[in-house]
Amino acid sequence: MNDQDASVRIDLASLTYNFNVARAAAPTSQIMAVIKADAYGHGAEAVAKHLGSADAFAVARISEAVALRECGINHPITVLSGLIDQHGLRLAERYGIDLVLHHPEQLGLFQSSGVNVWLKFDTGMHRLGLGLKDLEGCLKALPEARVLGLVSHFSDADDPSNAKNNEQLETFLAQIQRFGLPGSLSNSAAILSGLGTDQAWVRPGIMLYGANPFVSRSVDLRPVMELTAPVIAVKQLRRGDRVGYGSRWQAQADCTVAVLAIGYADGYPREIKLDTPVGLNGQRETVLGRISMDMLTISVSGAPPSIGDRAELWGQHVAIEEVAAQAGTLSYVLMCGLAARVPRIYQE
């Protein structure tokens, strides 16, 4: 890493801590750790190798699963979105990858192969999933030994008071009991709420990386990702001076500001509000003016920083959820949106 670059520190000890929170919340379940989208921007290979105690991994695309196999990951890997063509199926067979069957048209494709499948049942999210008749048909058509179990997904688990959560759970349990299959329904929010945590499998995702899946409920998780960038300029402004493109921010008094080497090309959102917090030398500063492609400007409330001092955009002291709210988005989006040019530095 160049000291002039923005960078991300990945705290693997915190990753382990969060994994153990999931394990404690669902002690009788096996854990399928979700590491799609490059482990939510944290680096799928490094995360998978560190989480060796996971029982399986889940990704969204067959290419993600193949990449994990080719870097030596031998755990069971499930492609959550399944497949729609022969090329993907051949890769799944070659690399021993499990698939999700969520549409009846996939049945003919999967019948001609030897891959193992999870059957996805639509319990009310109405995104992917089989209806009851199609579920029955798939179970009749597929060899019992190749059916790993029944999977579904909560649509509102981030709102624990929503009655739909229990409706989905009851719908799911009825089919689990009817067909005598292992089940997997719980995502991070459901795990932390105790919904479906007695099923055979749980699928923690965002919680592994220390982000809170709830809007108004605190959780015992540790942030894994810390995004920092160096100060590359310190400027003295006079009252009335304006900062950045569009002259969006104007100094109300003489002041000091600092320029950081990070911008929207690195994944820091251009939509961010002016009062978004940034940590610098123990002080809570704020973003000033518009975000540029490679730079942004922040306030300086304490002693002027030195060139090269690093500011925290999110991490241990500035919660990623707070930054996401200031951009009108989610922590998931910020994590996944970090550019490839931002190096990841792994710390045990």
N, C-alpha and C positions, 0 to 999 in steps of 0.2 A: 504493500500500500504506500502511495505517496502521501506525505503529511499534508499536502495541499488539497487532497481529495476528501469529499464526503465519504463516510464509511459506516458500515453496520457491524456492531459487535453482537455476536450470538452467544448468549450465556447458556451453555449446555447443562450446567448444574440446575438452572431454573427450569429448563426443559424436563429434566428428570423429576424435579419437584412437582411440576404440573401433571406429569404422567402418573405419579404416585397419588395425586389427588383423585384422578379418574379411577385408579385402581381401588382406592379406599371407598369411593362412592358406589362402586359396583363390584364388590369383592368376589362374587360368585360368577361373574361374567368374564369371557375372554375379551381382549381389547384389540380392536382393529383400528390402529392409529391412522388418521387421515393425513396424508402427506401430498395431496394433489397440489397443483399450481406451484411446483418447486417447494413443497412444504410451506405454503403460504408466504413465499418469498424468503424463507430461512435456509433453503438449500436441501433438496430432498435426499441426496446421497448422504450428506453429513448427518441429517436428522435420523434417517433410517439406520445408519451404522451405530449411532449413539443409542437409539431406542431398541436395542437388541432384545429386551425383555418383552416387547410387544408380541402378541400372538399372531398378528397379521398386519398388513398395510393396505390402505385403500387409496386409489388414484382416480382421476377422471378420464384419462385417455390411455389408449393402448401404448402410445409412444412413451408415456411416463413410466408405465410398467416395464417396458422393454429396457429403458435406460437404467432402471433400478437393477434388473437382472444382470445387465452387462457390467455393472460396477460391483457385482458380487453379492447382492442381496438375495438370500435364499428363502426368506419368509414367504408364506402364502401372500399373494397380492391380488386384490380384487379391483377390476375396472368398474366403477360405479355406474357409468353411463352405458355400459355394454358395447355392442358392436353392430354394424349394419352391412358389412361386406366381407367377402372371402379373404381378402388380404389381411385384414385385422384378425380374422379367425385363425389363419395359418400362423400368425405371430403368437397368438394366445396358445395354440397347440405346441409350437416350438419351444416357447419359454415357460410353459406350465403356469399360465395365468388364469385366474378365475374370473368369470364374467357375471354381470347382472342381466337377466332376461326381463325386460319390462314392457315388451310389446309382442302381440301374437305373431307378427310377421317375422320375428327373430327365431321362432321355434324351428322352422324348416332349416334355417342356417345352422342352428346349434345342434339339431338332431343328427346332422351329418358329421359331427365332430366328436371328439372324446373329452371336450373341456367340461369342467365342473361349473355349475351355475347357481347363483342365488336368484330366486324368483321375487321380483318386486311387486308388491301388492299395494294398490292405491287406497289408502285409508282416509283420504280427504284433502291432500295437498293438490291433487289434480295437475301434477306436472308430469312425472313418469309413473308408470305402474299399471299392472293388470287389474281388470275388473274381476269379479268373482267367477264368472263363467270361463273367462280366458285362463284364470289361475287353475281352475279344475282341469281344463283341457291340457294345459302344459304339464301338470302333474301326471296325467294319464299317459302322455306321449313320451315323457322323458324317463330313462332308467332311474330308479330310485337312488342308486348309488352315486349318481352324478348331481343330485340336488343337494346343495349345501344347507339350504334353509330358506326362510322367508324373511324379506327385508322390506322396510317401509321408512317413511321420513315424516317427522313432525313439521307442520307449517308454522306453528305459533309457540314453540317451546320457550322462546325468549320472553314470553308473557305468561308466567306461571299461573296466573289467575284465569286465563282464558279457558272456558269450558270445553273448547274444541280439543284440547290436549287429551282430556280423559275420554272423549268420544273416539278419537283416533286410537288410543291405547286399547279401549274395549273392543273396537272393531278388529284390531290386530290380534289381540289375545284369543278372540273367538276362532280365528282361522288357525292359529298356532295349535290350539287345543284340538280342533277338528282334524287337522292333518298330521299332528304329532311331529312337527318340524322344529328345529332350532330357529330362534328368532333374533332379529337385530333391528331395533327401532330408534335407539337413543343417540342423539347428537350431543354436543357439549352442553347446551342449555338444559336438555332433558336429564343428562347425567347429574348435573349440579342441582336439579330440582327433584331428583329421585323418581323420575318417570321412566318406567321400563328398565330399570337397572337390575331387575331380577331375570332378565332374558339371557340367552346363551352368549350373546355378543353385544358390546356397545361400541360406538364409533366416535371417539373424541376427536375434534378437529381444532377449532379456534382456541379452546381452553389449553391445549398443549403449549401454545405459543404465548400464553399469559394474558390474552385479551378477554375482557369481560363480555359475555354474550348477552347480558341483561342491560336494560336501560336504567333501571332504578333499583338495583339490588347489588350490594357489594359481594365479592367472592374472594376466596383465599387462593389467589394465583399470583405467580411472579412473572413480570415481563421478561421475555427471552431476547427481544430485539431492542437494541439501543442505536438510534441513528444520530450521528454527530457530523459536524462540519467545522472547518477551521475559519477563524477570522482572517480575512485577507486585506482588510482596510479599516481604519478608524478615522472618522471625519467629524470635524467641528462645524455645526450648523448654526446659523443665526435665525432669530425669529423671522418667520415668513418664508424661509427656504422650503422648497418642496422636494420630495424624494421619489425617484423611480418613474417608470413609464406612466404617462397620463397625469403626472403631478398629483397623484391620488392623495398623498399625505403631506400636510404642511406643519412645520414646527411652530408651536404656539409660544415658544421661548427659545433662547439660545440653548443648545444641547449637543450631546455627543451621540453618534450612532456608529454601528459596526456593520460591516458587509461580510456575509458568510458565503463560502464557496459551495452553494447548493441551490438548485432551482427545480423547475418543473421537469427538466430533462432527466433529473435524478429520481423523480417520482414524488417530490414535494408538491402538494396540490396548488395550482395557480388560483383556485377558487377560495383560498384561505382568507379568513376575515382579518382585519387589521389588528385586533387585540388578541390574536393567537399567541399563547405562551411559548417561550424558548428559554432554556436554562443556560446561563453563562456565568461561570466563576461564582457559583453559589447564589446568584441573583435570578429572579424570574423576570425576564425581559419580554418584549412583545414585538411582533412583526410590524414593520412600517412599510407602507407603499405596496405596489404590485410585486408579485413574484416574477423574476426574470427566468430565462432558460437555465442559466448557470449560477445565479446569484440571488440573494435576498438581503434586505436590510433590517436590522433590529435596533431597538432602543438600548441605551447604556445608562443604567440608573446608578451604578456604583463607580468604582475607579475604572478608568479607561483600560480595556483589555490590551494584551500584547498581540502582535501579529502571530498567528499560529495557535492561539488559545482555541480550544474546541468548545463549541456550543452543542447542547443536546436538543434535537428537534422533537424526539420522543424517546421514551425509555424508562429509566429508573425514577426520574424526577418530574418528567412531563408525561402524563399518561397519554397513550396513543388514542384512547377513546375521546379524550378532550380535544385533541387536534382534529380527529375525524369529525366531531360535532361542529367544529369551527369551519370545516370545509363542506358541511352538509352531506357527509358520507359516512362510511363505516370503517372500523379498524381493519376489517378484512381487505377492503379496497386499498388502503394505504400500504399494508404489508405486501400484497400481491403486485402493487404498482411500482415498487422500487425497481429502478433501471438496472440492467446488467452491468453498467459502468460503475455502480456503487459496490466496492468490494465487501465481501462478508468475511469477518474475522472471527474465528471460533475460539471460545475460551472455556476450558473445563471448569 
